[in-house]
Amino acid sequence: MKELIEEMIGVPGVSGYEDDIREYLRAKVDAIGCEAREDNIGNLIATVGSKGPHIVFIAHMDELGLVVTRMEEDGSLRVRKVGGIDDRTLVGRVVEIKTSKGIVTGVLGLKPPHLMTESDDRKKVVSWEDVRVDVGTRSRKETERLGIRVLDAMVLKKDVSYVGKDVICARGIDDRAGCAALLDALRKVKDRKLPARLSFVWSVQEEIGLRGAKVIGFTLRPDYVFAVDTMTTTDGPMQGETYERILVGGGPAMRMLDSAAIASPKLRKMVEEVAKKSKIPIQYGSGGGATDGAAIQEFDALAMPLGIPMKYTHSPTECASLKDVNNLSRLLVKLAEHISRGAGKG
C-alpha cells in the first residue's frame, strides 16, 4: 500500500486533465485481471459480477491544480485555480507544467523582504490573480518554445515524507489514498464470485463539483454507494474545536454529515455491525466539503461516505495513516460480502 500510494501521488491528474492518472489506474486494473471501461466524461469503471444488488465503490482520481490562462510578454504565466486551493499555499512553490513537449518546471515566486518598500504589506496574502509563474524565460516567444500553451495544466510539485513510520505526508493524498484502497479491494474480491454486481469507479472532476459522480449516478443507478475519500479531521494543533476530533490512525470514519449530504441512516447500523464483526475500528464524523456519494445519492442510492482521516486537507502537508487505508480496504470487502448475503437493504 505504501509504494502504491507514493507512486500514485507522483502521477498528475488535475480536474479535467485526468489522462495520466486514468491510464495509470487502467494499467493497475488490467494487472489485477479485470477489464476497465471509460465513460464519456472520463470516469474509469471496473465491474465484477452481474447479478444481485448493485454496489458502487467510488474514489475520485482528480486533484487540485492550476491552468495557464495567459502568457505575459516577459515570459511569465498567469494562472487560475482548479479546485479549492488556499491562496496561502501558492507562493514560494515549485510547479510542474504538462506541455506538448513534456514537463516544464516553474516557480511561483515570492517577493523577498529585501525588495519590499514601506507600502508593501507583508501580512497580506497574495491572491491567485496576482500570482505569476516564472519558467526561466524573458519573453513570450521563449516560453512558447518550451511547448507551453494557454490551458496547459500544472500541479504543485509534490514530495512524500513520513511523520513517524505510518503517517504519510504529501499533497495529493486526497484522494490517491482512496484510489489505492479501491484497487486493493478489487484485487481481493475479483475471484470471489459474490452474488452481487460490484462496480469500482475512479471518478473525474470531483474537486470542481462532483461532476463525474453525477454521470455515474445517472448511468449506473446503483442500490448502494460507498464514496471512499479522505475526511478532514481536527486531529492536530491549531485546527479548531468546532467538530469532533477523528484520530488519524484510529480507523476509517463514517462521514455522516457534510456540506452536501447526510449519509443514509439505514447504512449506519450495517457498517457498524460489519466493522464490529470484522474487528475493524470505525469512527464517526461531520464537517464541511462534499463527496461523490452526495451526487449519486440523488439517484435513489443508499449512500455512505467512508473517510480516511486526514490532517491539513488541501495543503502541501496532507497527513494520513497507511493503517487506516488498509482497514478501509478490508471494510469495503466485508461490506460487499455482507450485502451479497442479502442482509443489507432493509
HELIX and SHEET records of a PDB file:
HELIX    1   1 LYS A    2  ILE A    9  1                                   8    
HELIX    2   2 ASP A   19  ILE A   32  1                                  14    
HELIX    3   3 ASP A   87  THR A   89  5                                   3    
HELIX    4   4 PRO A  113  LEU A  115  5                                   3    
HELIX    5   5 TRP A  128  ASP A  130  5                                   3    
HELIX    6   6 ARG A  140  ARG A  145  1                                   6    
HELIX    7   7 ILE A  173  VAL A  189  1                                  17    
HELIX    8   8 ARG A  211  LEU A  220  1                                  10    
HELIX    9   9 PRO A  265  LYS A  277  1                                  13    
HELIX   10  10 ASP A  292  GLN A  297  1                                   6    
HELIX   11  11 LEU A  322  SER A  340  1                                  19    
SHEET    1   A 8 ALA A  36  GLU A  38  0                                        
SHEET    2   A 8 LEU A  44  VAL A  48 -1                                        
SHEET    3   A 8 ARG A 197  SER A 203 -1                                        
SHEET    4   A 8 HIS A  54  HIS A  60  1                                        
SHEET    5   A 8 TYR A 224  THR A 232  1                                        
SHEET    6   A 8 LEU A 302  LYS A 311  1                                        
SHEET    7   A 8 ALA A 253  LEU A 257 -1                                        
SHEET    8   A 8 GLN A 283  SER A 286  1                                        
SHEET    1   B 9 ALA A  36  GLU A  38  0                                        
SHEET    2   B 9 LEU A  44  VAL A  48 -1                                        
SHEET    3   B 9 ARG A 197  SER A 203 -1                                        
SHEET    4   B 9 HIS A  54  HIS A  60  1                                        
SHEET    5   B 9 TYR A 224  THR A 232  1                                        
SHEET    6   B 9 LEU A 302  LYS A 311  1                                        
SHEET    7   B 9 GLU A 318  SER A 321 -1                                        
SHEET    8   B 9 VAL A 167  ALA A 170 -1                                        
SHEET    9   B 9 SER A 161  VAL A 163 -1                                        
SHEET    1   C 6 LEU A  77  VAL A  82  0                                        
SHEET    2   C 6 GLY A  65  MET A  71 -1                                        
SHEET    3   C 6 ALA A 153  LEU A 156 -1                                        
SHEET    4   C 6 ARG A  93  THR A  99 -1                                        
SHEET    5   C 6 GLY A 102  LEU A 108 -1                                        
SHEET    6   C 6 VAL A 133  ASP A 134 -1                                        
END                                                                             
